[in-house]
Amino acid sequence: MVDAMVLHHFAKSDRLDVLGVSVSTMSTTHIVAREVDKYSSEYPSLRSITDLEWLRILPQDTDEELIAFGQWVDVLGAGDHNLGEASVFTAAEIQRLIAITDDRDATKVGRKRGLEVHGTVWLLTRLHRLGKMTLVEICGHVDALRHSGMRLPCTGRDLVRWARERGLL
């Protein structure tokens, strides 16, 4: 279950194909899809995030989801930026999914409330461990994402050391 920051930077760096080839399916929410599509003019090869066949967009329209969304909004805040994360955390909680976000504050809150939350580097190293990407590829993706403006905890050059120190490789 990915948030807008992840999708936005993969799109901005023209690397969404990497996710599409590496995962059988990935999920996000309508709120995140709308948030990402606001910036579609910045994406080299994508008109709308909804065009991606491998990306499942969850409606979040049940009573249980709406109540949980309201609770996550209360915890994370109601700013535009936080609505996407609140919707991702709602889906992760109700559907027992892993939330992927690189927002450190939201990650701390989600984990404190019992969610499994990880970032982009975790996702890339997991894809490597599953045999979907080589180390050279994930290092290149980290650098491309950083070049797009994404704040990640390491460079591509430092990725292997950084990830090994944290048990990701």
C-alpha positions in Angstrom: 0.0 0.0 0.0 2.0 3.0 -1.3 1.6 6.7 -0.5 1.8 9.6 -2.9 5.4 10.4 -2.2 6.6 7.0 -3.4 4.5 7.1 -6.6 5.2 10.7 -7.3 9.0 10.3 -7.3 8.9 7.0 -9.2 6.8 8.8 -11.9 8.9 11.9 -11.8 12.1 9.9 -12.3 10.4 7.9 -15.1 10.8 4.7 -13.1 7.2 3.5 -12.6 8.0 0.7 -15.1 10.4 -0.6 -12.5 7.6 -1.1 -10.1 5.3 -2.5 -12.7 7.8 -5.1 -13.8 8.8 -6.0 -10.3 5.5 -6.4 -8.5 2.5 -8.4 -9.6 0.2 -5.9 -8.0 0.5 -2.9 -5.7 -2.3 -0.9 -4.0 -3.0 2.7 -3.2 -6.1 4.8 -2.5 -8.3 7.1 -4.6 -7.0 10.0 -2.4 -3.4 9.2 -3.2 -4.2 8.7 -6.9 -5.8 12.2 -7.0 -2.8 13.7 -5.1 -0.3 12.1 -7.6 -2.3 13.1 -10.6 -2.1 16.8 -9.6 1.5 16.6 -10.7 1.1 14.6 -13.9 2.7 17.4 -16.0 6.0 16.6 -14.3 5.9 12.9 -15.4 7.8 12.0 -18.5 5.5 9.2 -19.6 2.3 9.1 -17.6 -1.0 11.0 -18.0 -2.7 9.5 -14.9 -1.7 7.1 -12.2 -5.0 5.3 -12.8 -3.6 4.2 -16.2 -1.2 1.7 -14.5 -2.7 -1.8 -14.9 -0.6 -3.2 -12.0 -1.7 -0.5 -9.5 -4.9 -1.4 -7.7 -6.8 1.7 -6.5 -8.9 1.0 -3.4 -12.2 3.0 -3.1 -12.4 3.1 0.8 -16.1 3.5 0.9 -17.3 1.1 3.6 -18.4 2.4 6.9 -15.5 0.6 8.6 -13.0 2.4 6.2 -14.6 5.8 6.6 -14.6 5.6 10.4 -10.9 4.4 10.4 -10.0 7.1 7.9 -11.5 9.7 10.3 -9.4 8.3 13.2 -6.2 8.4 11.1 -7.0 12.0 10.0 -7.3 12.9 13.7 -4.0 11.3 14.5 -2.0 12.5 11.5 -3.7 15.8 10.8 -6.1 17.0 8.2 -3.7 18.8 5.8 -3.7 17.8 2.2 -0.4 16.1 2.6 -1.7 14.0 5.6 -4.9 12.9 3.9 -3.0 10.6 1.6 -1.1 9.0 4.4 -4.3 8.7 6.5 -5.9 6.8 3.6 -2.9 4.5 3.2 -2.8 3.8 6.9 -6.6 3.1 6.8 -6.1 0.5 4.1 -3.0 -1.0 5.8 -4.9 -1.3 9.0 -8.2 -2.8 7.7 -6.7 -5.0 5.0 -3.6 -5.9 6.9 -1.2 -4.5 4.3 2.2 -3.1 4.6 2.3 0.7 4.3 5.1 2.2 2.2 5.9 5.9 3.0 9.0 7.9 3.4 7.4 10.4 5.7 9.4 9.8 9.0 6.8 11.4 11.3 3.9 9.4 9.8 6.0 6.2 9.9 6.6 6.7 13.7 2.9 7.3 14.3 1.9 4.3 12.2 4.3 1.9 13.9 3.3 3.2 17.3 -0.3 2.3 16.5 0.6 -1.2 15.3 1.0 -0.9 11.6 3.9 -2.4 9.6 5.3 0.7 7.8 8.4 0.8 5.7 10.0 3.2 3.1 11.2 3.1 -0.4 14.7 1.7 0.4 13.0 -1.2 2.2 10.8 -1.8 -0.8 13.8 -1.8 -3.2 15.9 -4.1 -1.0 12.9 -6.4 -0.6 12.6 -6.6 -4.4 16.3 -7.5 -4.5 15.9 -10.2 -1.9 13.0 -11.6 -3.9 15.3 -11.8 -7.0 13.4 -9.1 -8.9 16.3 -6.6 -9.0 20.0 -6.6 -8.8 22.0 -4.5 -6.3 23.3 -2.4 -9.2 19.7 -1.7 -10.3 18.5 -0.7 -6.8 21.5 1.6 -6.3 20.7 3.2 -9.6 17.0 3.6 -8.7 18.0 5.2 -5.4 20.1 7.8 -7.2 17.4 8.5 -9.8 14.8 8.9 -7.0 17.1 11.3 -5.1 17.7 13.2 -8.3 14.0 13.7 -8.6 14.0 15.4 -5.2 13.0 12.4 -3.0 14.6 12.4 0.4 16.0 9.0 1.1 18.3 8.0 3.9 21.3 7.1 1.7 22.7 7.5 -1.8 23.0 4.6 -4.3 26.7 4.4 -3.5 26.0 4.0 0.2 23.0 1.8 -0.2 24.6 -1.6 0.3 26.4 -0.6 3.5 23.4 1.3 4.9 21.0 -1.5 4.2 23.3 -4.2 5.6 23.7 -2.2 8.8 19.9 -2.3 9.2 19.4 -5.9 8.3 17.8 -5.1 4.9 20.3 -7.1 2.9 
